[in-house]
């Protein structure tokens, strides 16, 4: 509890602030490249469920082509060329440093869920909301979008029950390795998670 509620929170905000300053030039370059290659909106903003299911706005760089309706969260999802590069490198997640500084997210934790899924959780699912959502997490380093929703929830719940400094360091290292592999593995296509319709977890 001490690590999760105090040490982790302190270092999350400290590192997010430092990275925000150090990466500001890169942030500006990415913004300009996205604006010139795919136009507005540059940012993808969506309401998500955080710790204790509190709602917050999640920020990412846009990597998807807008649907006909203009709603980036609906319809068939297609990556822009530069957006695909962003996804492989993980640079699309940079704006979430702002979410961490605001105390809405952590670097490590279950990925924040869209609020549209609120009515589909079982009692077991709700346990994942005992911790802050993260940019990366135990489920992300064990398959990310290549695994089923049921397995993803199981991995999230395992993290909630075993959260520690050592585990967060391990996830950080595994995430770094996966990003490097993803950048150089050009044949691997980006996969989007299907819409969550509930699972058989009780």
C-alpha positions as CSV (number, residue, x, y, z in Angstrom):
1,X,0.0,0.0,0.0
2,X,2.8,2.4,0.8
3,X,4.4,1.8,-2.6
4,X,1.2,2.1,-4.5
5,X,-0.3,5.1,-2.8
6,X,2.8,7.2,-2.1
7,X,6.1,6.0,-3.7
8,X,4.6,5.1,-7.0
9,X,2.5,8.3,-7.2
10,X,5.5,10.5,-6.4
11,X,7.8,8.9,-9.0
12,X,5.1,8.8,-11.6
13,X,4.6,12.6,-11.4
14,X,8.2,13.3,-11.0
15,X,9.2,11.2,-14.1
16,X,6.3,12.5,-16.1
17,X,7.3,16.1,-15.4
18,X,11.0,15.4,-16.3
19,X,10.1,13.5,-19.5
20,X,7.6,16.2,-20.4
21,X,10.4,18.8,-20.3
22,X,13.0,16.7,-22.0
23,X,10.7,15.5,-24.8
24,X,9.1,18.8,-25.5
25,X,11.1,19.4,-28.7
26,X,10.2,15.9,-30.0
27,X,6.6,16.5,-28.9
28,X,6.5,19.7,-31.1
29,X,8.1,17.9,-34.0
30,X,5.5,15.1,-33.9
31,X,2.7,17.6,-33.6
32,X,3.9,19.5,-36.8
33,X,4.4,16.2,-38.7
34,X,1.0,14.9,-37.8
35,X,-0.7,18.2,-38.6
36,X,1.0,18.5,-42.0
37,X,0.5,14.8,-43.0
38,X,-3.0,14.1,-41.7
39,X,-4.5,17.4,-40.6
40,X,-6.7,18.0,-37.7
41,X,-7.4,16.8,-35.1
42,X,-3.9,16.0,-34.1
43,X,-5.0,14.6,-30.8
44,X,-7.3,11.7,-30.0
45,X,-9.3,12.5,-26.9
46,X,-11.7,10.0,-25.3
47,X,-13.4,9.6,-22.0
48,X,-12.0,6.6,-20.0
49,X,-12.7,4.9,-16.7
50,X,-9.8,5.3,-14.2
51,X,-9.2,4.3,-10.6
52,X,-12.4,3.6,-8.8
53,X,-14.1,4.1,-12.2
54,X,-13.6,7.9,-12.1
55,X,-14.0,9.4,-15.5
56,X,-11.2,11.3,-17.2
57,X,-10.1,12.5,-20.7
58,X,-7.3,10.4,-22.1
59,X,-5.0,12.0,-24.6
60,X,-3.1,10.4,-27.4
61,X,-1.7,11.5,-30.8
62,X,-4.1,10.5,-33.5
63,X,-3.0,7.5,-35.5
64,X,-6.3,6.5,-37.1
65,X,-8.0,7.8,-40.2
66,X,-11.4,9.5,-39.3
67,X,-14.5,7.4,-40.1
68,X,-17.1,8.8,-42.5
69,X,-19.0,10.2,-39.5
70,X,-15.8,11.9,-38.3
71,X,-15.9,9.9,-35.0
72,X,-12.4,8.4,-34.6
73,X,-13.6,5.9,-32.0
74,X,-16.2,4.3,-34.2
75,X,-16.4,2.3,-37.5
76,X,-13.6,0.5,-39.3
77,X,-10.3,1.6,-38.0
78,X,-7.5,2.3,-40.5
79,X,-4.1,3.6,-39.6
80,X,-2.5,6.5,-41.4
81,X,1.1,5.9,-42.6
82,X,2.7,8.1,-40.0
83,X,0.2,6.9,-37.5
84,X,1.4,3.4,-38.0
85,X,5.0,4.5,-37.3
86,X,3.8,6.3,-34.2
87,X,2.0,3.2,-32.9
88,X,5.1,0.9,-33.5
89,X,7.3,3.3,-31.6
90,X,4.9,4.1,-28.8
91,X,5.2,7.8,-29.5
92,X,1.4,8.1,-29.8
93,X,1.2,7.7,-26.0
94,X,3.3,10.8,-25.2
95,X,0.3,13.1,-24.4
96,X,-0.6,10.7,-21.6
97,X,2.3,12.2,-19.6
98,X,-0.2,15.0,-19.0
99,X,-2.7,12.4,-17.6
100,X,0.0,11.2,-15.2
101,X,0.9,14.7,-14.0
102,X,-2.8,15.3,-13.3
103,X,-2.9,12.1,-11.2
104,X,-5.3,10.3,-13.5
105,X,-2.9,7.6,-14.7
106,X,0.3,5.9,-13.9
107,X,3.2,4.7,-16.2
108,X,2.3,1.1,-15.2
109,X,-1.2,-0.3,-14.7
110,X,-4.2,-1.8,-16.5
111,X,-5.0,0.1,-19.7
112,X,-7.9,2.6,-19.1
113,X,-11.2,1.4,-20.5
114,X,-13.7,3.3,-22.6
115,X,-16.7,4.5,-20.5
116,X,-19.0,2.7,-23.0
117,X,-18.1,-0.6,-21.3
118,X,-19.3,0.5,-17.9
119,X,-22.4,-1.7,-17.9
120,X,-20.6,-4.8,-19.1
121,X,-18.3,-5.5,-16.2
122,X,-18.8,-8.4,-13.8
123,X,-17.9,-8.1,-10.1
124,X,-14.5,-9.7,-10.9
125,X,-13.9,-7.1,-13.6
126,X,-14.4,-4.3,-11.2
127,X,-11.3,-5.3,-9.2
128,X,-9.0,-4.0,-11.9
129,X,-10.2,-0.5,-11.1
130,X,-8.6,-0.6,-7.6
131,X,-5.4,0.8,-9.2
132,X,-4.7,3.7,-11.6
133,X,-4.7,2.8,-15.2
134,X,-1.3,2.8,-17.0
135,X,0.3,3.6,-20.3
136,X,1.6,0.0,-20.3
137,X,0.9,-3.0,-18.1
138,X,1.1,-6.7,-17.4
139,X,-1.5,-7.5,-20.1
140,X,0.3,-5.3,-22.6
141,X,3.6,-7.1,-22.3
142,X,1.8,-10.5,-22.6
143,X,0.2,-10.0,-25.9
144,X,-1.4,-6.5,-25.9
145,X,-4.2,-6.7,-28.5
146,X,-3.3,-10.3,-29.5
147,X,-5.0,-11.8,-26.5
148,X,-8.7,-12.3,-25.6
149,X,-10.6,-9.9,-23.4
150,X,-11.0,-12.7,-20.8
151,X,-7.2,-13.3,-20.7
152,X,-6.6,-9.6,-20.6
153,X,-8.8,-9.1,-17.5
154,X,-7.1,-12.1,-15.8
155,X,-3.7,-10.5,-16.4
156,X,-4.9,-7.1,-15.1
157,X,-6.3,-8.7,-11.9
158,X,-3.0,-10.6,-11.4
159,X,-1.2,-7.2,-11.5
160,X,-3.6,-5.6,-9.1
161,X,-2.9,-8.5,-6.6
162,X,0.9,-8.4,-7.1
163,X,1.7,-4.8,-7.6
164,X,5.3,-3.9,-6.5
165,X,8.3,-1.9,-7.4
166,X,10.1,-4.9,-8.8
167,X,7.1,-5.9,-11.0
168,X,6.8,-2.3,-12.3
169,X,10.5,-2.3,-13.2
170,X,10.1,-5.7,-15.0
171,X,7.1,-4.4,-17.0
172,X,9.0,-1.3,-17.9
173,X,11.9,-3.3,-19.3
174,X,9.6,-5.8,-21.1
175,X,7.8,-2.8,-22.7
176,X,11.1,-1.3,-23.9
177,X,12.1,-4.6,-25.5
178,X,8.7,-5.0,-27.2
179,X,8.9,-1.5,-28.6
180,X,12.3,-2.1,-30.1
181,X,11.1,-5.4,-31.6
182,X,8.0,-3.7,-33.0
183,X,10.0,-0.9,-34.6
184,X,12.2,-3.3,-36.6
185,X,9.5,-5.9,-37.3
186,X,7.8,-4.2,-40.2
187,X,5.8,-7.3,-41.2
188,X,3.8,-7.3,-38.0
189,X,0.5,-5.5,-38.5
190,X,-1.1,-3.3,-35.8
191,X,-4.1,-5.1,-34.3
192,X,-7.0,-3.3,-32.7
193,X,-8.9,-5.0,-29.8
194,X,-12.5,-6.0,-30.7
195,X,-15.4,-4.3,-28.9
196,X,-15.8,-5.7,-25.4
197,X,-19.1,-7.4,-25.0
198,X,-18.6,-8.9,-21.6
199,X,-17.0,-12.3,-20.7
200,X,-17.7,-15.3,-18.5
201,X,-15.7,-14.0,-15.6
202,X,-18.1,-14.0,-12.6
